[in-house]
Amino acid sequence: MKKIDIRYIAGFFEGEGSICKYITHKYNPMMKKRYPCTTIRMEIVNTDFGIMKKIFNYFKTGHLVKIKPRKKGYKPQLRWQTTHRQSYQVLKKLIPYMVHKEKIKKAKEVFKFYEK
């Protein structure tokens, strides 16, 4: 079994992954009011379980979720997902090897959120 390289993971992430940063309003029953809550998540979803497990083992963070096929004849998928500061730490390692402008822009939004 070959060892996986960070450059390969960065390219794989750019093709198969996503970064989400959004604000939801959560309700606090004690104070009886809503407050804004920022959610940050990054994930990669693929049908090649071997590669997905190698990526998970490389970073040793986040979690793997098996996704059942949505339709007959579809393959099961594996999702590697990180949230909040886990995403920040992983993106810090990936960004030097990323080239996709839109994903770099989203990664920088995550950095800006945590570095303020």
C-alpha positions as CSV (number, residue, x, y, z in Angstrom):
1,M,0.0,0.0,0.0
2,K,1.6,3.3,-1.2
3,K,1.7,6.3,1.2
4,I,-0.5,9.2,0.1
5,D,1.0,12.6,-0.6
6,I,-0.3,16.0,0.5
7,R,-0.2,17.3,-3.1
8,Y,-2.4,14.4,-4.2
9,I,-4.8,15.1,-1.4
10,A,-5.0,18.8,-2.4
11,G,-5.8,17.9,-6.0
12,F,-8.3,15.3,-4.9
13,F,-10.0,17.8,-2.6
14,E,-10.2,20.4,-5.3
15,G,-12.0,17.9,-7.6
16,E,-14.1,16.0,-5.1
17,G,-14.4,18.2,-2.0
18,S,-16.2,21.3,-0.8
19,I,-15.9,24.0,1.9
20,C,-19.0,25.5,3.5
21,K,-19.2,28.5,5.8
22,Y,-22.7,29.7,6.7
23,I,-24.5,31.5,9.5
24,T,-27.6,30.0,11.2
25,H,-29.7,31.5,13.9
26,K,-29.9,29.3,17.0
27,Y,-32.5,29.7,19.7
28,N,-31.4,30.0,23.3
29,P,-34.4,28.9,25.5
30,M,-32.9,30.4,28.7
31,M,-32.5,33.9,27.2
32,K,-35.5,33.4,25.0
33,K,-33.8,34.9,21.9
34,R,-31.9,33.8,18.8
35,Y,-28.2,34.4,18.2
36,P,-26.1,34.0,15.1
37,C,-23.9,30.8,14.9
38,T,-21.3,30.3,12.2
39,T,-20.9,26.8,10.9
40,I,-17.8,25.7,9.0
41,R,-17.5,22.3,7.3
42,M,-15.3,20.8,4.7
43,E,-15.8,17.4,3.1
44,I,-14.7,15.0,0.4
45,V,-17.1,12.3,-0.9
46,N,-16.1,9.5,-3.2
47,T,-16.8,5.8,-4.0
48,D,-13.2,4.7,-3.7
49,F,-13.1,3.7,0.0
50,G,-9.3,3.0,-0.1
51,I,-8.4,6.6,-1.0
52,M,-10.9,8.0,1.4
53,K,-9.5,6.0,4.3
54,K,-5.9,7.0,3.4
55,I,-7.0,10.7,3.4
56,F,-8.7,10.2,6.8
57,N,-5.6,8.4,8.2
58,Y,-3.2,11.1,6.8
59,F,-4.9,13.9,8.8
60,K,-6.2,11.8,11.7
61,T,-9.1,14.2,12.2
62,G,-12.8,14.5,11.3
63,H,-14.9,11.4,10.7
64,L,-15.9,9.0,7.9
65,V,-19.5,8.4,7.1
66,K,-20.7,5.6,4.8
67,I,-23.5,6.8,2.5
68,K,-25.9,4.3,1.1
69,P,-26.7,4.3,-2.6
70,R,-29.5,6.7,-3.5
71,K,-30.8,4.6,-6.4
72,K,-30.5,1.0,-7.6
73,G,-27.2,0.5,-9.4
74,Y,-25.4,3.4,-7.7
75,K,-22.3,2.7,-5.6
76,P,-22.1,3.4,-1.9
77,Q,-20.0,6.4,-1.0
78,L,-17.7,7.4,1.8
79,R,-17.7,10.9,3.2
80,W,-14.7,12.4,5.1
81,Q,-16.0,15.4,7.0
82,T,-14.4,18.0,9.3
83,T,-16.0,20.9,11.1
84,H,-15.0,24.2,12.6
85,R,-11.3,24.2,13.8
86,Q,-10.6,20.8,12.3
87,S,-11.4,22.3,8.9
88,Y,-9.2,25.3,9.7
89,Q,-6.2,23.0,10.6
90,V,-6.6,20.8,7.5
91,L,-7.0,23.8,5.1
92,K,-3.8,25.4,6.6
93,K,-2.0,22.3,5.4
94,L,-3.7,22.0,2.0
95,I,-3.7,25.7,0.8
96,P,-0.1,25.8,-0.3
97,Y,-0.8,23.0,-2.8
98,M,-4.2,24.3,-4.0
99,V,-4.8,26.0,-7.4
100,H,-8.6,26.2,-7.7
101,K,-9.3,29.9,-7.2
102,E,-12.8,29.5,-5.8
103,K,-11.7,26.9,-3.2
104,I,-8.7,29.1,-2.2
105,K,-11.1,32.0,-1.7
106,K,-13.4,29.9,0.5
107,A,-10.4,28.6,2.5
108,K,-9.2,32.2,3.1
109,E,-12.7,33.1,4.4
110,V,-12.3,30.3,7.0
111,F,-8.8,31.6,7.9
112,K,-10.1,35.2,8.3
113,F,-12.9,33.9,10.6
114,Y,-10.5,32.1,13.0
115,E,-7.6,34.6,12.8
116,K,-9.5,37.7,13.8
